[in-house]
């Protein structure tokens, strides 16, 4: 049997998709919506296959890794551990699988994974999630969605990205799987350079004045 054709996984997939497709969530989750979750899920499964991780655990973790944005306003998945556990149990996951999935989600979280030894499953999920952030199209199409979703301004977002991702890049832990490094590290470096340049631009007095004028004219 295909590891992604278990009854519990199929039920979880449909339940999570239904959550994200609710009108209230579709209107709210402009960045962390179903498009993001499905992409991370798919790429995490691909990386799991490449490194021999447990595919069903990785796929399940990919589905629930951002439920904090559904059930709360927190950026931390730890904020909704109870809700995530309840959903997994309702879909038929046994206690040991539930705890493993929660562990994988926690260890793969971008802002807290530096210095940790990740499981194979954590590495696969981390690379899937990190890749979405490093896609060349993400700053163009989705950064404004993140600002609207979270209430961040551009400077705060740039600071978060650089603070979270630069230490990972410098430590060689931006991606964990060789296939991700080979295919996508160039994108990641360009993306990080972009956000460092945005930080620099926001400190330029003429840029500040231009943005203030644009804001007054309701361009921004």
C-alpha positions as CSV (number, residue, x, y, z in Angstrom):
1,X,0.0,0.0,0.0
2,X,1.2,3.5,-0.8
3,X,2.2,5.1,2.4
4,X,0.1,8.1,1.6
5,X,-3.1,6.1,1.1
6,X,-3.8,5.2,4.7
7,X,-7.3,6.0,6.0
8,X,-6.0,8.4,8.7
9,X,-3.8,10.4,6.3
10,X,-6.6,10.7,3.7
11,X,-9.0,11.9,6.4
12,X,-6.5,14.4,7.7
13,X,-5.8,15.7,4.2
14,X,-9.5,16.4,3.6
15,X,-10.1,17.9,7.0
16,X,-7.2,20.3,6.8
17,X,-8.0,21.3,3.2
18,X,-11.6,22.0,4.3
19,X,-10.3,24.2,7.1
20,X,-8.3,26.3,4.8
21,X,-11.0,26.5,2.2
22,X,-13.5,27.9,4.7
23,X,-14.4,31.5,3.5
24,X,-13.2,33.1,6.7
25,X,-9.8,31.4,6.4
26,X,-9.5,32.0,2.7
27,X,-9.9,35.7,3.3
28,X,-7.6,35.8,6.2
29,X,-4.7,33.4,5.3
30,X,-3.3,35.3,2.3
31,X,0.2,34.0,2.8
32,X,-0.2,30.9,4.9
33,X,-3.2,29.6,3.0
34,X,-3.8,26.3,1.3
35,X,-1.5,27.2,-1.6
36,X,1.4,27.4,0.9
37,X,0.4,24.3,2.9
38,X,0.0,22.1,-0.2
39,X,3.3,23.3,-1.7
40,X,5.2,22.6,1.6
41,X,3.5,19.2,1.9
42,X,4.4,18.2,-1.6
43,X,8.0,19.3,-1.4
44,X,8.5,17.8,2.0
45,X,7.3,14.5,0.8
46,X,9.7,14.7,-2.2
47,X,12.6,15.4,0.2
48,X,11.5,12.7,2.5
49,X,11.6,10.2,-0.3
50,X,15.1,11.4,-1.2
51,X,16.5,10.9,2.3
52,X,14.5,7.9,3.5
53,X,12.3,9.6,6.0
54,X,8.9,8.3,7.1
55,X,6.7,9.7,4.3
56,X,3.4,9.5,6.1
57,X,4.7,11.3,9.1
58,X,6.3,14.0,7.0
59,X,3.2,14.4,4.9
60,X,1.0,14.7,8.0
61,X,3.3,17.2,9.6
62,X,3.3,19.2,6.4
63,X,-0.5,19.4,6.5
64,X,-0.6,20.6,10.1
65,X,2.6,22.7,10.4
66,X,0.9,26.1,10.1
67,X,-2.4,25.5,11.9
68,X,-1.4,28.2,14.4
69,X,-2.5,30.7,11.7
70,X,-5.9,28.9,11.5
71,X,-6.6,28.6,15.2
72,X,-4.7,31.6,16.6
73,X,-2.9,34.8,15.6
74,X,0.5,33.4,16.8
75,X,3.4,32.8,14.6
76,X,4.5,29.9,16.8
77,X,3.1,26.4,16.0
78,X,3.5,25.6,19.7
79,X,0.5,27.9,20.4
80,X,-1.9,25.4,19.0
81,X,-0.5,22.0,20.1
82,X,-3.7,21.0,21.8
83,X,-5.9,21.8,18.7
84,X,-3.4,20.0,16.4
85,X,-3.3,17.0,18.7
86,X,-7.1,16.9,18.8
87,X,-7.4,17.0,15.0
88,X,-4.8,14.2,14.5
89,X,-6.6,12.0,17.1
90,X,-10.0,12.6,15.4
91,X,-8.5,11.5,12.1
92,X,-7.3,8.2,13.7
93,X,-3.7,8.8,14.5
94,X,-2.4,6.8,17.5
95,X,-0.8,8.6,20.4
96,X,2.8,7.8,19.4
97,X,2.3,9.1,15.8
98,X,0.6,12.2,17.1
99,X,3.5,13.0,19.3
100,X,6.0,12.3,16.6
101,X,4.2,14.6,14.2
102,X,4.1,17.4,16.8
103,X,7.8,16.9,17.4
104,X,8.5,17.2,13.6
105,X,6.5,20.4,13.3
106,X,8.3,21.9,16.3
107,X,11.8,21.0,15.3
108,X,11.4,22.2,11.7
109,X,10.2,25.7,12.8
110,X,12.5,28.2,11.0
111,X,13.1,30.7,13.8
112,X,14.0,28.0,16.4
113,X,15.7,25.2,14.5
114,X,19.3,26.6,14.5
115,X,21.6,24.6,16.7
116,X,19.2,21.6,17.0
117,X,19.8,18.1,15.6
118,X,16.7,17.5,13.4
119,X,15.3,14.1,12.6
120,X,15.1,13.0,9.0
121,X,11.4,13.9,9.1
122,X,12.2,17.3,10.5
123,X,14.8,17.9,7.8
124,X,12.4,17.0,5.1
125,X,9.6,19.3,6.5
126,X,12.1,22.1,7.1
127,X,13.4,22.1,3.6
128,X,9.9,22.1,2.2
129,X,8.8,25.1,4.3
130,X,12.1,26.9,3.8
131,X,11.9,26.5,0.0
132,X,8.6,28.3,-0.1
133,X,10.3,31.3,1.5
134,X,13.2,31.1,-0.9
135,X,11.2,30.9,-4.1
136,X,12.0,33.8,-6.4
137,X,8.3,34.5,-6.8
138,X,7.6,34.7,-3.1
139,X,8.8,38.3,-2.6
140,X,7.0,39.4,-5.7
141,X,3.6,37.7,-5.2
142,X,3.3,36.9,-1.5
143,X,5.2,39.3,0.7
144,X,2.4,41.9,0.5
145,X,0.1,39.1,1.5
146,X,2.2,38.3,4.6
147,X,2.1,42.0,5.5
148,X,-1.7,42.1,5.3
149,X,-2.1,38.8,7.1
150,X,0.2,39.6,10.0
151,X,0.1,43.4,10.3
152,X,3.8,43.6,9.9
153,X,5.4,46.5,8.1
154,X,8.1,46.0,5.4
155,X,10.9,46.8,7.8
156,X,9.7,44.3,10.4
157,X,9.3,41.6,7.8
158,X,12.8,42.2,6.4
159,X,14.2,42.1,9.9
160,X,12.5,38.8,10.7
161,X,13.7,37.2,7.4
162,X,17.3,38.3,7.9
163,X,17.4,37.5,11.6
164,X,15.9,34.0,11.0
165,X,17.6,33.0,7.8
166,X,21.1,34.6,7.8
167,X,22.4,32.5,10.7
168,X,21.0,29.4,9.0
169,X,22.8,30.3,5.8
170,X,26.0,31.1,7.5
171,X,25.9,27.9,9.5
172,X,25.3,25.7,6.4
173,X,21.9,24.7,7.8
174,X,19.6,26.7,5.4
175,X,18.7,23.4,3.7
176,X,19.4,20.0,5.1
177,X,18.9,17.7,2.1
178,X,21.4,17.5,-0.7
179,X,18.8,17.7,-3.4
180,X,17.5,21.0,-1.9
181,X,21.0,22.5,-1.6
182,X,21.8,21.5,-5.2
183,X,18.6,22.8,-6.8
184,X,17.6,25.7,-4.6
185,X,20.5,27.2,-2.6
186,X,21.2,29.8,-5.3
187,X,17.6,31.0,-5.0
188,X,17.9,31.2,-1.3
189,X,21.1,33.3,-1.4
190,X,19.6,35.7,-3.9
191,X,16.4,36.0,-1.7
192,X,18.4,36.7,1.4
193,X,20.5,39.3,-0.4
194,X,17.2,41.0,-1.5
195,X,16.0,41.3,2.0
196,X,19.3,42.6,3.3
197,X,19.1,45.2,0.5
198,X,15.6,46.1,1.5
199,X,16.8,46.7,5.0
200,X,19.5,49.0,3.7
201,X,17.1,50.8,1.4
202,X,14.7,51.5,4.2
203,X,17.5,53.3,6.0
204,X,18.1,55.7,3.0
205,X,16.6,59.1,3.7
206,X,15.4,59.7,0.2
207,X,13.8,56.3,0.1
208,X,12.1,57.1,3.4
209,X,10.7,60.3,2.0
210,X,9.5,58.6,-1.2
211,X,7.7,56.0,0.9
212,X,6.1,58.6,3.1
213,X,4.8,60.4,0.0
214,X,3.6,57.2,-1.5
215,X,1.8,56.4,1.7
216,X,0.1,59.8,1.8
217,X,-1.0,59.3,-1.7
218,X,-2.4,55.8,-0.7
219,X,-0.1,54.1,-3.2
220,X,1.3,51.9,-0.3
